[in-house]
């Protein structure tokens, strides 16, 4: 396999690079390094099987250069910011939808790609009435610009795969956490505690309840759905079968950091106790379909939270 990994120097992408290199594959990485870091893949930088292209998916010339000779594409490059105050609708449209369109156009023009994997998100479901939520749930009504941009990108991906006859797998990720993450609730909590050891602010009313997936489990899940793909189009949820409320998450992080007598307090939140506009208060994915492929997450949500907090506490 010769694969292109967009966003390959980022959090999830770099772990996928690790696995591909360990398997002996040839890997091309396309990353603009806006949030990714070459230190994440430093173990492989001298390998002749890894080529890094510092470029942007908003530039088709950059994509075409990185795509040359590749038969498989893992598309992870995106603006991952869910909070509306930190990313505008324009940011999401350009970086997620326009970037995905550019990549798919280059795949169409190259004619050499046989398998395409798109990293989507549980936020495409919006606020589902069925929890755990299966892949067949409808209608899909995202409540954030991020979720909407990912849903639009899913549609583009599947349409191109159908029209131009390459295999396509869409993975809807739960909250993926672990080493090398540089944003998200656990990163925020560890950073806040380092700055103010006596108090920890929790956005929202504290009742938000979600599942968390350790990044190593996420990567093995991505590989599990690729067997005998051919020209098929598949959609899989990837998550854990447990969920944790944000106050319990905060307590777990405090325990790992080791500070005593920490006051954990909530802001009350917006729109019924959400942490921010577009925050989904309750989410757990039905992962029965990926289980049928033999995949299981090794860590529960709480175990993943604890391991992630340990990693970040040692670094920050």
N, C-alpha and C positions, 0 to 999 in steps of 0.2 A: 504494500500500500504506500502511495505517496499522497500525503494529506496536507491540506491547507487548514490552519486553525486561525480564524480571525479573533483578535483579542487574546492571542496566545501568551502574552506576557502578563495578563491580568490574573485575578484571583482564581476563578474556575479554569480558565484557559491554560494557565501554567501547570496545573495538576494534570490536565489532559495531555499536555506536552510530555510531562514526566512518564505517563503510562505508555504513550506511543513510542517514546524513545526506548523505554525498557523492553518493549515488544520487538524492537529492531526495525521499526518503520522509518521511512524518510518523511521528515516534517518540515513544512514551510509555515512560518509564523508571520502574520500581518498584524501590526499593532502600531498605533500612533503614540503610544506611551503617555497618553494624557492621564490615565490612572494606572496603567500597567507599569511594570518595572522589570528590566532585564535581569535584575538580581534574582527574580523568581525562577528564572530558567538558566541561571549561571552554570549549573552543573553540566549543561549540554552545549554551551556556546562554542566550544572548540571541536565539537563533533562534526565530521563531514556530512552526517545525515540530517543536520539541522541548519536551515537557512532562515535568517531573520530579515524581514523586510519592514523597515520603519516607514509606515505609510498609513493612509486613511481610507476607509471604505467610502468616503465621499468623493474620492478621486479614482475614476475607473482605470486610469493608467497604472496606478499603484496596485489595484486589484489584479489586473491582467498580468502584470509582471510576477506577482506572488503566486498566481494560479497556474502558471505554466508548468505542465508536466504532472499536474495533480489529478487523481481519479476520485478523491474523496474530499469533501469540504465539511468542516465543523464551524458553524457560524455562531460565535459567542460575542463578538464585538457589539457593544450597545451602550447607550446611556442607561445605567441601572437605577437612577435616582427616582424613587417613588414620590417623595415629598415635593409638592407643587412649588413651594417657596425656593427650592434648590435647583429646579430645572423648569424651563418654560415649555409650553406646547411646541414652540418652534424647535427647541433643542431635540425633543423626542421625535418630531416629524423628520428632521434632517438626519439625525444620527441613527435612528432605529428604522424608520420606514424607507427614507431615501437611500440610506446605506445598504439596506437589504435589497432594495430594487437594483441598485448598482451592481451588487454582487451577483444577483440572479441573471442580470443582463450579460455579465462577463462569463458566467457559466454557460449560458445559451450560446454565446459567440464562440466559446472555446470548443464545445462539443465533446470534451474529453472526460467530463465529470460523470461518474456512475452513481455516486451516493452523496447525499446532502443531508446534513443534520442541523436543525435549527433549535437553538436554546430559547424556549419561551418561558412562561411564568404562570403560576397559579392565579395571578391577578386578572387574567383574561376572563375568569368566571365571575368577577364582580363579587356580589354578596349572594352566594348560592343558597337555595332553600334546602338542599340535600347535602349533608355532611356525614361521613366523608364523601367528597364530590368525585363522581366518575367522569371519564373522558367524554361520555355521551350526554352530559348535562347540557341543557339548553333552556332558554336562550342565553348566550354569552353576552353579558352586559357589564363590561369593566367600568369602574368608578374612578379611575385615575388615567392621566395622560399616558403614563408608562404602560399600564395594562392595555389601553386602546392601541397604542403603537405596536405592541407585541402581537395583538390579535390581527391587526392589519398585515403585519409581516408574516404571520402564519398563513393567511389567505394567499398572499403573493407567493410564498414558498410552495404551497400545495398546487397552485395554478401553474406555475412554471414547471414543476415536476411532472404534472399531468400532460402539459402541452409538449414538453421537450423530452419526455421519456427518460427520466432518471429517478432513482429511488430517493424517497424523502422521509425522514423521521423528525417529527416535532416532539420535543420533550417539554412538558410543562413542569417547571421546577417549583418545589416548595421553597422555604427560606433556607438557602444554602449557606453554611457557615464553616469556619475552619481556619487553619493557618494561611497567611498571606492576604486575608481580607482586610480592606482598609476603609470600610464603611459598614453601616448597619448597627443594630441595637446593641450587640455585645461590644463591638468596638467603641460605640458611644459611651456605654456604661463604664468600661475600663478606663477610658480617657477621663470621664467626669470624676471618677473616684481618685485617680492620680492627682487631679487638680484640687479637689475638695474631698478629703477622706472622711469627713464627718457626715456628709449628706449626699443623697443620690436622687436626682430628679427623674421621674418616670412620666413620659408624655402620655396623655390620655387619662382614663379613669382606672387603669390597672387591670381591667378585666379582659383586655384583648387576649385571645387565645389562638395560638398557631402551632403548626408543626415545624420542626427544624431538622435539616438534613446535613450530616457531616459531608464535607467535600469529597472525601475518598469514596464514600458510598454513592455520591452523585455520579462520579466518574465511572464506577463499575456499572451503575444503572444505564448510563449512556451506551456503553458497549453491549449491554445485554439485549438491546432491541434491534441490533444491526444484522442479526443472522438471517441469511437467505432473503435478503431484502428485494433484490431484483428491481422491478419498476414500481413496487408497491409504495403507497403513501400510508404512513402509520402515525398515530398520536399516542403518546404515553405520558401519564403522570409519573413523576419521581418525587417521593417524599418518604416520611417515616409514618408508622402507624400509631404514633402518640402525638400529643400536643401539650403545650405548656402555656400558662397565662403569664403575662409580662411581669407581674409582681413576684411570682415564683422564679422567673428568669433572673430578675434583679437580685433576689436573695441568693441565688446560686452563684452569681458573679461576685457578690460581696464576700461570700464564703471563700471563693478561690483567691481573691485579692488579699484577704486576710485582715482587713480592717475591722475593728470592733466598735460596737455602739453606733453603727451607721444609721442615720434616719433616712428611710426610704419614703418619699412622698410623691404624690401624683399631681399633675397640673389640672386635672379635671377634663381636659381635652376639648374637642370640638365635635359638633354634629353627633351627639349621643355618646360621648366619651372616647371618640377616636383620638389617636395621637396627632393626626393631621388630616387635612382634607384628602380624601382618596385612600385613607387607611382602612383596610378590611379588618373588621373586628374579630372575626372567627373564620379560621380556615384549616381544613385538613383534607388532603387528597385521598381518594380511593386508589390504591396502588395494586389492586387485584390483577390488572392486566399485565403489568411488568412482573409481578410475582409468577405469573404463568410461564414466563421465560426463565424462571429459576433464580431470579434476583431477589435478594433480601438486604435491607439496610442492617449493618452490624450494630450501629449505635442508635439508641432511642433519642428522642428530642432532648431530654435532660442530659443524657450522657454526651451528646454532641455539644450542647451548651457548655458543659463543664470543661471538655477538652479544648474547645475554642478559647474559653476564658483563660485557661492555663497558658496556652500559646501566646495570646495577646498580652497577658500580664507579664510574661517574661521579656517581651519586646518593647513595650511602651513605657 
